[in-house]
Amino acid sequence: MLELKNISKKFDNRFVLQNISFQFPDKGLIGIQGKSGCGKSTLLYIIGLLDSHFEGEIVYNGQIQSCRKQFIRNHISFMMQNKDIISSMTIKENILLSAQVSHKNYCYSQLKKITTQLGIFDLLDRFPSQLSGGQLKRVSIAKALMKQSAIMLCDEPTGALHEMQANEVMKILKHVSKTRLVIVVSHHPKLLNMYCDSVLTLENGQLYGEIFKSDNQYINKEKKVYHSLLCYSLRQLFFQRRKLFFLFLFQWILILAFFLMTTTINGIKEAINKDEIHSVMSHVLIIENKDKKPFKKILQFKNTYTQYYYHLDQLHIYSHNQSINASLSFLPQETKHIQLQKGRFPFQDNEILVSQSLYSSLKTNDLKIIYDDLEIDLKIVGVLYPSLFEEKNIYCSSLLQEKIPFLKDDYSLVLESQDIKKLYQLLSKKFNVYSEVLERIENYQSILFLTQIVAYVFIGMSLLISLLLIGIVESILYYERKHDVAYLMSLGMESYRLIILSLLESIILGMIITVGGCVISTLVYYFFKYVYNLQSHFHFTLQLQKIWFHSYDIYFFIFIVYIMMIILGTIMPMKKMMKTDMIAVLREE
């Protein structure tokens, strides 16, 4: 039995309800009438504990009800005056939602029976926007029947319906009241008097009227069943897909930009490292005395091959009597690190290697070098593998030195060592030391480091903007769905389940963003690497590198970052959601 004990409610220091005490039967159709604004809906919300700001006690089956959500889940069903249906879900999903939130067991045959009786079975796959007002009222009744609650509270169930629809709804409620208590608030006295077992009047804060007693109804206590509400989260995201598409698009572009920047920087780094390893002069140093004096003899260093430097820049290079602008150098003694695209290494004094860029500009394999009256014919026998810093270079055999002894420079020595970096640091204290490769690599690495900082600052700012955008979008979505949140709370949904649903939506949203962004990035990555063949155009390619454990760590990194961003972006809307004034929202037109 439901009992009200000394219920009072104030609005602006004025009693709307004052010291109301009343007992309701276990079953029957009870109507409450009164003037507009007299507090009928307020009383109904208090009976169902939706409004917990009142004085007095709600007693059910001899127990004072203090746990609002538990009381609603176990015993109460509502028909709201305004929306009590979630527009993003189908009619079937809406009918089942109340039972799912309340952990009630149900079966398809039960759903079919109820909806067939109400004449809405053929509408189960439609959305609320496709139904009429009368049909939606029947959906609300179906929800209450599906939940199998002992008390059904109806706030203006015939509002905005024409006379025929209103009578149909009241007939259904009359039938429902044979097995449960149905309390109807309405401003249509004629309908109440026609269908209700008892009609009460709310006036001046008091409830007047007489209840006709009925036999007590035994309510069977069912075992609670946990139902997943994943469908709700998926429906909400699908319903907002048009608004979310632009968020997805922006994030996908950002992920693609981050992916391309990272793989490009990795590719250039790898190209620089390869250039340092495979460059022809990677093991060569040139040293001079700091006092600018000549070397009277070749200096010997441990594990180092040393010879005098030759000024080959004084030689003029020709092909078909046309001058060629190219750098001329001697090959080092050790050539294992040098990669050839084609051909072989020189064996004779007139054989040379050339860079790929020079080779592609020549029409013949025969060149000529001239110095005053000296002419030496050269033959290209090998072409170097292209590199990131490739220039037009010619590398001669050291055997050629015998033909040009006059170009020897006593002021400079050429050192060749496997440990060039250590030797560079050691000799720099006593000599002026030069390394074409080390100095070039150092310069490019400095530029690359600055580029990397700029890129990561850009990515960081973009992520910050993304976080703000996600927060704004989530706030907008919350504002548009605040009635849905209030409705779920009115069903008695636990706070932790609301939080879980919000987090679940965030995770799904994050997964759509990350999976979509990573798929797009991977397709672009493989297009540039294998279809466009970036290596053949710029001598470097996009490269995935290990961040923690594997070269594909970047996907995991993107996933973690976006899941955290999405969750952070939902914290403020989630806090607002938990502070929702349920009654105020449910009363909004």
PyMOL commands that set and color helices and strands:
alter all, ss='L'
color gray80, all
select helices_A, chain A and resi 40-47+68-75+91-101+108-118+121-123+128-130+133-147+163-176+189-195+230-239+241-278+312-314+356-361+398-403+405-407+420-427+436-480+482-490+495-531+534-538+553-578+582-586
alter helices_A, ss='H'
color red, helices_A
select strands_A, chain A and resi 2-11+14-24+28-33+55-60+63-64+76-79+151-155+181-185+198-203+206-208+284-289+304-310+316-319+322-324+327-330+340-343+351-354+366-371+374-384+393-396+408-417+431-434
alter strands_A, ss='S'
color yellow, strands_A
deselect
rebuild
show_as cartoon
